Amino acid sequence: MDDKRFKDPLEGITLEMITKKLIKHYSWSELGKIIEIRCFNHDPSLSSSLKFLRKTPWARTKVENLYLKLLKKTQN
């Protein structure tokens, strides 16, 4: 069995790295439309977003899932 096939794509990737990549790809305004949370739509900043995402599991899951979709899209 090839262990690389089963590697978690989020392994070794920090929430900060994920958020920066999403901001770079989508911009704050587009990201706020895709994931409707206040920290993306009202005076967004990386630090406030990370603070919120670290405390809010459902929001973090949405961000991680969007990142995984972006990875799949860019790999094809």
Phi, psi and omega in degrees: 000139180270110183295334181295332179295331186257008181292136177290121182293345178268354181296126179082001180254125181276161177299324177296317179297318179298312183296317179298318180297317179294319178296317180297320183283315188259333190080159181300314186296318179290320178299321178294333176283323182287314179240102187278085174231147188304320184294344176266340187253336184238108180051058186292143172212155181297315184295317180292323179294315180297319179300314179294313184296325180291333181265350189234094185304319183295323179288319178299319179299318178298318180294315179296320179294321177296319177299317179296320176297319179295319177301313180298319180296318182281340179278340181271000000 
